[in-house]
Amino acid sequence: MNDWLRALHDELQAGRGPLVRVIVANVRGSAPREAGACMLVSATAEVGTIGGGHLEFVATRTARELLNTSATSPRLDRFSLGASLGQCCGGIVELCFQRHDARELPLLAEALRAREAGLAWAIASGLTPGDASMRLLSHAEAVAEGAQALGGDEQTAVLLQRPQGALLYECIVPRVVRLFLFGAGHVAKHLVQVLAPLPFAIEWIDSREGMWPGELAAGVRAIESSDPDSEVRDMREGDWALVMTHSHDEDFAICQALLEHGHFGWAGVIGSLPKAARFRQRLAQRGFSAAQVSRLVMPIGVGGIRGKEPAAIAIAVAAQLLQLRDARAATALLSARQS
């Protein structure tokens, strides 16, 4: 669940409460999910996952038991995955169970507004009886209170044990990669299905009318543009791009626009080795240096996948993007620890 705050607000606003949110508050050793992963449990359904298996089965049962009580204080339970749950991970997981109902809608709406305005980066929740308070914090405030690791290396929750009680700090700013996807053909359609549930915000661009599915997933925006290369101007520093239109001429125009714009964090171009060689040659003829042209990854996709079916190509490209995302997150964490 990339944006639990929005999901919780929308579920309660739609009248699907009360709910219990199950949060992975702390992890020691190997576990199915990282700190910060969470799921929403209602009387009849679940949204999100904390990793599946017996742990999630037990957590879901506990959450539904809490729904049948009047308890309002959060609950913190510790699970040994190997000894008590028979899961081979073998680590120790602490789960927080928080009960939510429509009375919290004003607070959740305030948190969403503060996040959009850049005034809040995290929520701090008291986890002891008599202290179920929730506070909005900036990044600096969370760090000052001891939650330095929050937001690093995919860690979106930090549990701190203090004499006065436990506190859970959760990052409420979703960590997403903004991806400009040029082309809405067969490969792109499969790729969006894979990436939409993951932390990507996709700007999906095509010059043709009616190329997109009837219903788009959250985080995906369709843009019909007669000049797709002009959409490059809307890219921000660090945004990613994938070029896979129906036309080699459109692909080349977008590549040229990307290099002229220069602010992208990563860009890849679909196609064969001969197409890649031809594009490099043409870009050099347009005056781009070898260093500039080398910023365009051509062709795309992880190695070892020989299939040329659109779905197979999409999986290879998605795997490459995830590898890149994880590598850059690790680099950013190392840099933060050294500074």
Backbone hydrogen bonds in HBPLUS format (Angstrom, degrees):
<---DONOR---> <-ACCEPTOR-->    atom                        ^
c    i                          cat <-CA-CA->   ^        H-A-AA   ^      H-
h    n   atom  resd res      DA  || num        DHA   H-A  angle D-A-AA Bond
n    s   type  num  typ     dist DA aas  dist angle  dist       angle   num
A0007-ALA N   A0003-ASP O   3.06 MM   4  6.29 166.9  2.08 153.3 157.5     1
A0008-LEU N   A0004-TRP O   2.80 MM   4  5.86 164.7  1.82 151.7 155.1     2
A0009-HIS N   A0005-LEU O   3.04 MM   4  6.18 167.1  2.05 148.5 152.4     3
A0010-ASP N   A0006-ARG O   2.90 MM   4  6.05 167.6  1.92 154.4 157.8     4
A0011-GLU N   A0007-ALA O   2.94 MM   4  6.07 157.0  1.99 148.3 154.7     5
A0012-LEU N   A0008-LEU O   3.07 MM   4  6.24 167.0  2.09 153.4 156.4     6
A0013-GLN N   A0009-HIS O   2.88 MM   4  6.02 159.5  1.92 151.0 157.8     7
A0014-ALA N   A0010-ASP O   2.98 MM   4  6.04 142.5  2.13 139.6 148.4     8
A0016-ARG N   A0011-GLU O   2.96 MM   5  5.41 157.8  2.01 163.6 158.2     9
A0015-GLY N   A0012-LEU O   2.96 MM   3  5.11 157.9  2.01 107.1 112.9    10
A0019-LEU N   A0100-HIS O   2.83 MM  81  5.23 159.6  1.87 150.7 157.8    11
A0100-HIS N   A0019-LEU O   2.70 MM  81  5.23 169.5  1.71 164.5 166.1    12
A0020-VAL N   A0041-VAL O   2.93 MM  21  5.20 160.5  1.97 146.3 152.7    13
A0041-VAL N   A0020-VAL O   2.85 MM  21  5.20 155.7  1.90 146.8 155.1    14
A0021-ARG N   A0098-GLN O   2.72 MM  77  5.17 158.8  1.76 156.0 157.3    15
A0098-GLN N   A0021-ARG O   2.97 MM  77  5.17 168.4  1.98 148.1 151.9    16
A0022-VAL N   A0039-MET O   2.86 MM  17  5.34 161.5  1.90 158.9 163.9    17
A0039-MET N   A0022-VAL O   2.97 MM  17  5.34 144.0  2.10 140.6 152.0    18
A0023-ILE N   A0096-CYS O   2.89 MM  73  5.08 164.4  1.91 149.0 154.4    19
A0096-CYS N   A0023-ILE O   2.87 MM  73  5.08 162.3  1.90 147.8 153.5    20
A0024-VAL N   A0037-ALA O   2.86 MM  13  5.46 168.2  1.87 171.2 173.4    21
A0036-GLY N   A0024-VAL O   2.80 MM  12  5.38 159.5  1.84 148.4 154.9    22
A0025-ALA N   A0094-GLU O   2.81 MM  69  5.52 141.6  1.96 153.0 164.5    23
A0026-ASN N   A0094-GLU O   3.36 MM  68  5.10 148.0  2.47 136.3 136.3    24
A0094-GLU N   A0026-ASN O   2.94 MM  68  5.10 166.2  1.95 147.5 149.0    25
A0028-ARG N   A0092-ILE O   2.85 MM  64  5.08 156.8  1.91 154.9 158.6    26
A0092-ILE N   A0028-ARG O   2.75 MM  64  5.08 163.3  1.78 154.0 159.9    27
A0091-GLY N   A0030-SER O   3.00 MM  61  4.57 121.0  2.36 153.4 149.6    28
A0037-ALA N   A0034-GLU O   3.16 MM   3  5.91 169.3  2.17 139.4 141.5    29
A0156-THR N   A0035-ALA O   3.32 MM 121  6.27 150.2  2.42 147.8 140.8    30
A0040-LEU N   A0047-VAL O   2.80 MM   7  5.04 160.5  1.84 149.9 155.5    31
A0047-VAL N   A0040-LEU O   2.85 MM   7  5.04 153.0  1.92 144.7 152.0    32
A0042-SER N   A0045-ALA O   2.89 MM   3  5.29 174.7  1.89 160.0 161.9    33
A0056-GLU N   A0052-GLY O   3.36 MM   4  4.92 158.4  2.41 124.2 123.1    34
A0057-PHE N   A0053-GLY O   3.15 MM   4  6.44 154.0  2.22 145.1 153.1    35
A0058-VAL N   A0054-HIS O   2.90 MM   4  6.11 166.8  1.91 155.5 157.2    36
A0059-ALA N   A0055-LEU O   2.88 MM   4  6.05 161.4  1.92 150.7 156.8    37
A0060-THR N   A0056-GLU O   2.85 MM   4  5.90 157.0  1.90 145.9 151.5    38
A0061-ARG N   A0057-PHE O   3.09 MM   4  6.32 158.5  2.13 145.4 151.1    39
A0062-THR N   A0058-VAL O   2.92 MM   4  6.17 159.6  1.96 150.7 156.4    40
A0063-ALA N   A0059-ALA O   2.87 MM   4  6.06 158.2  1.92 147.4 153.6    41
A0064-ARG N   A0060-THR O   3.03 MM   4  6.27 156.2  2.09 147.7 153.2    42
A0065-GLU N   A0061-ARG O   3.03 MM   4  6.29 143.4  2.16 142.3 152.8    43
A0066-LEU N   A0062-THR O   3.00 MM   4  6.34 150.9  2.09 148.4 156.0    44
A0067-LEU N   A0063-ALA O   3.03 MM   4  6.37 141.6  2.18 141.1 152.0    45
A0068-ASN N   A0065-GLU O   3.14 MM   3  5.34 140.4  2.30  99.8 110.7    46
A0069-THR N   A0066-LEU O   3.08 MM   3  5.22 164.3  2.10 111.3 113.2    47
A0075-ARG N   A0097-PHE O   2.99 MM  22  5.03 152.8  2.06 136.1 144.9    48
A0097-PHE N   A0075-ARG O   2.73 MM  22  5.03 158.5  1.77 151.0 158.2    49
A0077-ASP N   A0095-LEU O   2.87 MM  18  5.31 162.2  1.90 158.3 160.7    50
A0095-LEU N   A0077-ASP O   2.78 MM  18  5.31 153.5  1.85 159.3 164.8    51
A0079-PHE N   A0093-VAL O   2.74 MM  14  5.22 162.8  1.76 158.4 164.6    52
A0093-VAL N   A0079-PHE O   2.89 MM  14  5.22 162.4  1.92 154.1 158.7    53
A0084-SER N   A0080-SER O   3.02 MM   4  5.54 148.6  2.12 140.7 150.5    54
A0081-LEU N   A0091-GLY O   2.91 MM  10  5.60 155.2  1.98 162.8 170.4    55
A0087-GLN N   A0081-LEU O   2.80 MM   6  5.21 163.7  1.82 148.2 143.7    56
A0104-GLU N   A0101-ASP O   3.01 MM   3  6.01 170.5  2.02 131.8 134.5    57
A0105-LEU N   A0102-ALA O   3.08 MM   3  5.35 168.1  2.09 113.4 116.8    58
A0108-LEU N   A0104-GLU O   2.96 MM   4  6.22 163.8  1.99 160.8 166.0    59
A0109-ALA N   A0105-LEU O   2.83 MM   4  5.95 160.8  1.86 156.2 161.4    60
A0110-GLU N   A0106-PRO O   2.93 MM   4  6.09 152.3  2.01 142.9 150.7    61
A0111-ALA N   A0107-LEU O   2.92 MM   4  6.19 153.3  1.99 146.1 153.5    62
A0112-LEU N   A0108-LEU O   2.97 MM   4  6.27 153.5  2.05 147.2 153.8    63
A0113-ARG N   A0109-ALA O   2.98 MM   4  6.25 160.3  2.01 148.7 153.9    64
A0114-ALA N   A0110-GLU O   2.87 MM   4  6.07 161.5  1.90 151.9 157.2    65
A0115-ARG N   A0111-ALA O   2.93 MM   4  6.05 150.3  2.02 142.5 150.8    66
A0116-GLU N   A0112-LEU O   2.98 MM   4  6.22 162.0  2.01 149.3 153.7    67
A0117-ALA N   A0113-ARG O   3.02 MM   4  6.22 147.3  2.13 143.9 152.9    68
A0119-LEU N   A0114-ALA O   2.73 MM   5  4.91 148.8  1.82 163.1 158.6    69
A0118-GLY N   A0115-ARG O   3.03 MM   3  5.06 156.3  2.09 102.8 110.2    70
A0121-TRP N   A0137-LEU O   2.64 MM  16  5.86 178.4  1.64 153.5 154.0    71
A0172-ILE N   A0121-TRP O   2.98 MM  51  5.73 165.1  2.00 132.8 137.7    72
A0122-ALA N   A0137-LEU O   2.98 MM  15  5.13 155.5  2.04 147.8 149.0    73
A0137-LEU N   A0122-ALA O   2.85 MM  15  5.13 161.9  1.88 150.9 149.8    74
A0123-ILE N   A0170-GLU O   2.85 MM  47  5.30 150.7  1.94 145.8 155.0    75
A0170-GLU N   A0123-ILE O   2.87 MM  47  5.30 159.6  1.91 149.9 156.9    76
A0124-ALA N   A0135-ARG O   2.84 MM  11  5.12 159.1  1.89 146.3 153.4    77
A0135-ARG N   A0124-ALA O   2.85 MM  11  5.12 157.2  1.90 143.8 151.5    78
A0125-SER N   A0168-LEU O   2.85 MM  43  5.19 160.8  1.88 145.4 151.5    79
A0168-LEU N   A0125-SER O   2.94 MM  43  5.19 165.2  1.97 148.8 153.4    80
A0126-GLY N   A0133-SER O   2.95 MM   7  5.38 158.0  2.00 151.0 157.7    81
A0127-LEU N   A0166-ALA O   3.07 MM  39  5.37 157.8  2.12 152.2 147.1    82
A0131-ASP N   A0128-THR O   2.82 MM   3  5.33 158.4  1.87 142.0 143.6    83
A0142-ALA N   A0138-SER O   3.02 MM   4  6.28 159.0  2.07 152.1 157.2    84
A0143-VAL N   A0139-HIS O   3.01 MM   4  6.27 163.1  2.04 154.5 158.8    85
A0144-ALA N   A0140-ALA O   2.94 MM   4  6.09 157.3  2.00 144.9 151.6    86
A0145-GLU N   A0141-GLU O   3.09 MM   4  6.29 135.0  2.30 139.2 150.0    87
A0145-GLU N   A0142-ALA O   3.21 MM   3  5.20 131.6  2.46  93.9 106.5    88
A0147-ALA N   A0142-ALA O   2.98 MM   5  5.42 159.0  2.03 152.1 145.7    89
A0146-GLY N   A0143-VAL O   2.97 MM   3  5.18 160.2  2.01 108.6 114.6    90
A0150-LEU N   A0147-ALA O   3.20 MM   3  5.62 160.9  2.23 112.9 118.8    91
A0152-GLY N   A0149-ALA O   3.13 MM   3  5.64 166.9  2.14 136.5 137.7    92
A0151-GLY N   A0155-GLN O   2.52 MM   4  5.15 151.3  1.60 170.2 173.7    93
A0155-GLN N   A0152-GLY O   2.78 MM   3  5.34 160.5  1.81 120.6 127.3    94
A0171-CYS N   A0156-THR O   2.97 MM  15  5.12 160.4  2.01 133.7 139.9    95
A0158-VAL N   A0169-TYR O   2.86 MM  11  5.15 150.7  1.94 144.7 153.5    96
A0169-TYR N   A0158-VAL O   2.88 MM  11  5.15 174.2  1.88 153.7 155.6    97
A0160-LEU N   A0167-LEU O   2.90 MM   7  5.30 172.7  1.91 163.1 165.4    98
A0167-LEU N   A0160-LEU O   2.88 MM   7  5.30 157.6  1.93 154.1 161.5    99
A0162-ARG N   A0165-GLY O   3.22 MM   3  5.12 147.0  2.33 113.2 122.1   100
A0165-GLY N   A0162-ARG O   2.79 MM   3  5.12 157.7  1.83 115.1 122.9   101
A0177-VAL N   A0199-PRO O   2.98 MM  22  6.41 149.9  2.08 135.8 141.0   102
A0201-ALA N   A0177-VAL O   2.87 MM  24  6.02 161.1  1.91 138.7 144.0   103
A0240-TRP N   A0178-ARG O   2.92 MM  62  6.20 168.2  1.93 165.4 167.5   104
A0179-LEU N   A0201-ALA O   2.80 MM  22  5.99 160.3  1.83 151.3 158.1   105
A0203-GLU N   A0179-LEU O   2.82 MM  24  6.12 164.7  1.85 156.8 161.7   106
A0180-PHE N   A0240-TRP O   2.80 MM  60  6.12 168.0  1.82 146.0 148.4   107
A0242-LEU N   A0180-PHE O   2.85 MM  62  6.27 154.6  1.92 161.9 162.2   108
A0181-LEU N   A0203-GLU O   2.83 MM  22  5.96 157.7  1.87 148.4 156.1   109
A0205-ILE N   A0181-LEU O   2.83 MM  24  6.05 165.6  1.85 158.5 163.5   110
A0182-PHE N   A0242-LEU O   2.83 MM  60  6.05 172.3  1.83 177.5 175.0   111
A0244-MET N   A0182-PHE O   2.81 MM  62  5.72 157.9  1.86 154.5 162.1   112
A0183-GLY N   A0205-ILE O   2.64 MM  22  5.79 171.9  1.64 175.1 177.3   113
A0189-LYS N   A0185-GLY O   2.97 MM   4  6.18 157.7  2.02 154.7 160.9   114
A0190-HIS N   A0186-HIS O   3.20 MM   4  6.51 162.1  2.23 151.0 154.8   115
A0191-LEU N   A0187-VAL O   2.84 MM   4  6.05 156.9  1.89 151.9 159.7   116
A0192-VAL N   A0188-ALA O   2.89 MM   4  6.09 159.1  1.94 155.0 158.5   117
A0193-GLN N   A0189-LYS O   3.31 MM   4  6.54 152.4  2.39 140.1 146.9   118
A0194-VAL N   A0190-HIS O   3.24 MM   4  6.59 145.7  2.36 144.3 152.9   119
A0194-VAL N   A0191-LEU O   3.09 MM   3  5.19 123.0  2.42  97.0 111.1   120
A0195-LEU N   A0191-LEU O   2.91 MM   4  6.16 163.6  1.94 156.8 161.5   121
A0196-ALA N   A0192-VAL O   2.86 MM   4  5.55 156.5  1.92 148.5 152.4   122
A0198-LEU N   A0195-LEU O   2.87 MM   3  5.21 150.1  1.96 116.1 126.1   123
A0200-PHE N   A0198-LEU O   2.66 MM   2  5.72 135.4  1.85 116.1 100.8   124
A0202-ILE N   A0219-GLY O   2.77 MM  17  6.14 152.0  1.85 164.3 170.6   125
A0221-ARG N   A0202-ILE O   2.85 MM  19  6.23 160.6  1.89 166.6 173.2   126
A0204-TRP N   A0221-ARG O   2.76 MM  17  5.83 163.3  1.78 158.3 163.3   127
A0223-ILE N   A0204-TRP O   2.75 MM  19  5.88 154.7  1.81 160.4 156.5   128
A0206-ASP N   A0223-ILE O   3.10 MM  17  6.57 153.4  2.17 161.2 166.1   129
A0225-SER N   A0206-ASP O   2.97 MM  19  6.06 159.2  2.02 137.5 144.4   130
A0220-VAL N   A0217-ALA O   3.14 MM   3  5.71 141.9  2.29 142.1 139.9   131
A0230-SER N   A0227-ASP O   2.88 MM   3  5.60 149.4  1.98 122.1 130.7   132
A0231-GLU N   A0228-PRO O   2.98 MM   3  5.46 150.3  2.07 112.4 121.0   133
A0232-VAL N   A0229-ASP O   3.30 MM   3  5.72 160.4  2.34 107.8 113.4   134
A0233-ARG N   A0230-SER O   3.26 MM   3  6.00 160.0  2.30 115.8 120.1   135
A0234-ASP N   A0231-GLU O   3.01 MM   3  5.65 158.2  2.06 116.7 122.8   136
A0235-MET N   A0232-VAL O   3.01 MM   3  5.43 166.1  2.03 115.8 120.0   137
A0239-ASP N   A0236-ARG O   3.00 MM   3  5.60 169.8  2.01 141.1 141.6   138
A0238-GLY N   A0263-HIS O   2.96 MM  25  6.39 157.8  2.01 167.0 166.1   139
A0265-GLY N   A0239-ASP O   2.68 MM  26  5.27 162.1  1.71 139.7 146.1   140
A0241-ALA N   A0266-TRP O   2.91 MM  25  6.39 141.0  2.07 141.9 154.2   141
A0268-GLY N   A0241-ALA O   2.98 MM  27  6.39 151.1  2.07 144.2 151.7   142
A0243-VAL N   A0268-GLY O   2.87 MM  25  6.23 158.2  1.92 153.5 160.9   143
A0270-ILE N   A0243-VAL O   3.00 MM  27  6.25 170.7  2.01 169.0 168.7   144
A0251-ASP N   A0247-SER O   2.94 MM   4  6.22 162.2  1.97 148.7 154.1   145
A0252-PHE N   A0248-HIS O   2.87 MM   4  6.08 160.9  1.91 147.8 152.3   146
A0253-ALA N   A0249-ASP O   2.98 MM   4  6.21 159.9  2.02 147.5 152.9   147
A0254-ILE N   A0250-GLU O   2.96 MM   4  6.17 156.5  2.01 153.5 159.5   148
A0255-CYS N   A0251-ASP O   2.92 MM   4  6.22 158.0  1.97 150.6 157.0   149
A0256-GLN N   A0252-PHE O   2.92 MM   4  6.18 161.3  1.95 153.8 158.2   150
A0257-ALA N   A0253-ALA O   2.98 MM   4  6.18 155.3  2.05 141.6 148.7   151
A0258-LEU N   A0254-ILE O   2.83 MM   4  6.08 153.3  1.90 151.2 158.7   152
A0259-LEU N   A0255-CYS O   3.08 MM   4  6.36 161.4  2.11 151.0 154.8   153
A0260-GLU N   A0256-GLN O   2.95 MM   4  6.18 151.0  2.04 146.1 154.8   154
A0261-HIS N   A0257-ALA O   2.83 MM   4  5.93 155.2  1.89 147.7 154.6   155
A0262-GLY N   A0258-LEU O   2.73 MM   4  5.81 172.0  1.74 154.9 157.6   156
A0297-VAL N   A0267-ALA O   2.91 MM  30  6.19 177.6  1.91 152.1 151.8   157
A0269-VAL N   A0297-VAL O   2.87 MM  28  6.15 156.0  1.93 165.3 163.2   158
A0276-ALA N   A0272-SER O   2.99 MM   4  6.29 159.4  2.04 148.9 154.7   159
A0277-ALA N   A0273-LEU O   2.93 MM   4  6.19 161.7  1.96 155.2 159.5   160
A0278-ARG N   A0274-PRO O   2.95 MM   4  6.15 160.2  1.99 148.7 154.1   161
A0279-PHE N   A0275-LYS O   2.90 MM   4  6.12 160.5  1.94 154.1 159.1   162
A0280-ARG N   A0276-ALA O   2.98 MM   4  6.20 163.0  2.01 151.7 156.1   163
A0281-GLN N   A0277-ALA O   3.04 MM   4  6.23 157.0  2.09 146.2 152.5   164
A0282-ARG N   A0278-ARG O   2.97 MM   4  6.21 164.1  1.99 152.3 156.3   165
A0283-LEU N   A0279-PHE O   2.87 MM   4  6.03 161.2  1.90 154.5 159.7   166
A0284-ALA N   A0280-ARG O   2.99 MM   4  6.13 153.8  2.06 143.4 150.4   167
A0285-GLN N   A0281-GLN O   3.04 MM   4  6.33 149.7  2.14 144.2 152.6   168
A0286-ARG N   A0282-ARG O   3.07 MM   4  6.39 128.4  2.35 135.9 149.4   169
A0286-ARG N   A0283-LEU O   3.08 MM   3  4.98 132.3  2.31  91.9 105.4   170
A0288-PHE N   A0283-LEU O   3.22 MM   5  5.82 163.5  2.25 151.8 147.2   171
A0287-GLY N   A0284-ALA O   3.00 MM   3  5.22 158.9  2.04 107.0 112.5   172
A0293-VAL N   A0289-SER O   2.99 MM   4  6.29 169.9  2.00 157.8 159.6   173
A0294-SER N   A0290-ALA O   2.94 MM   4  6.00 147.8  2.04 142.8 151.6   174
A0295-ARG N   A0292-GLN O   3.09 MM   3  5.61 158.6  2.14 112.1 118.8   175
A0296-LEU N   A0293-VAL O   3.04 MM   3  5.79 165.3  2.06 121.8 126.3   176
A0302-VAL N   A0316-ALA O   3.14 MM  14  5.20 155.4  2.21 113.6 116.3   177
A0312-ALA N   A0309-GLU O   2.95 MM   3  5.20 118.1  2.34 105.6 121.3   178
A0313-ILE N   A0309-GLU O   2.97 MM   4  6.28 162.8  2.00 163.9 169.2   179
A0314-ALA N   A0310-PRO O   2.93 MM   4  6.09 158.3  1.98 146.9 153.3   180
A0315-ILE N   A0311-ALA O   3.01 MM   4  6.24 153.1  2.09 143.9 150.4   181
A0316-ALA N   A0312-ALA O   3.04 MM   4  6.31 158.6  2.09 148.5 154.1   182
A0317-VAL N   A0313-ILE O   2.95 MM   4  6.23 154.1  2.02 151.0 158.0   183
A0318-ALA N   A0314-ALA O   2.84 MM   4  6.03 161.8  1.88 150.4 155.9   184
A0319-ALA N   A0315-ILE O   2.92 MM   4  6.07 158.1  1.97 148.4 154.0   185
A0320-GLN N   A0316-ALA O   3.18 MM   4  6.38 151.0  2.27 136.6 144.0   186
A0321-LEU N   A0317-VAL O   2.99 MM   4  6.33 156.6  2.05 152.0 158.1   187
A0322-LEU N   A0318-ALA O   2.98 MM   4  6.24 156.0  2.04 150.7 157.0   188
A0323-GLN N   A0319-ALA O   2.96 MM   4  6.16 158.9  2.00 149.1 154.8   189
A0324-LEU N   A0320-GLN O   2.97 MM   4  6.16 160.2  2.01 148.1 153.6   190
A0325-ARG N   A0321-LEU O   2.87 MM   4  6.06 158.7  1.91 146.4 152.5   191
A0326-ASP N   A0322-LEU O   2.95 MM   4  6.10 166.4  1.97 151.2 154.2   192
A0327-ALA N   A0323-GLN O   2.95 MM   4  6.10 158.2  2.00 147.5 153.9   193
A0328-ARG N   A0324-LEU O   2.99 MM   4  6.16 158.9  2.04 149.8 155.0   194
A0329-ALA N   A0325-ARG O   2.97 MM   4  6.16 148.5  2.07 144.2 153.3   195
A0330-ALA N   A0326-ASP O   2.97 MM   4  6.18 156.1  2.03 147.2 153.1   196
A0331-THR N   A0327-ALA O   3.01 MM   4  6.24 153.1  2.09 142.8 150.3   197
A0332-ALA N   A0328-ARG O   2.92 MM   4  6.08 157.5  1.97 144.3 150.2   198
A0333-LEU N   A0329-ALA O   2.96 MM   4  6.17 152.9  2.03 145.0 152.2   199
A0334-LEU N   A0330-ALA O   2.99 MM   4  6.20 162.4  2.03 148.2 152.6   200
A0335-SER N   A0331-THR O   2.96 MM   4  6.15 158.1  2.00 147.6 153.8   201
A0336-ALA N   A0332-ALA O   2.94 MM   4  6.13 153.8  2.01 143.1 150.3   202
A0337-ARG N   A0333-LEU O   2.95 MM   4  6.21 152.4  2.03 149.8 157.1   203
A0338-GLN N   A0334-LEU O   3.06 MM   4  6.24 141.3  2.21 142.9 152.9   204
A0339-SER N   A0335-SER O   3.08 MM   4  6.22 128.7  2.35 140.8 153.3   205
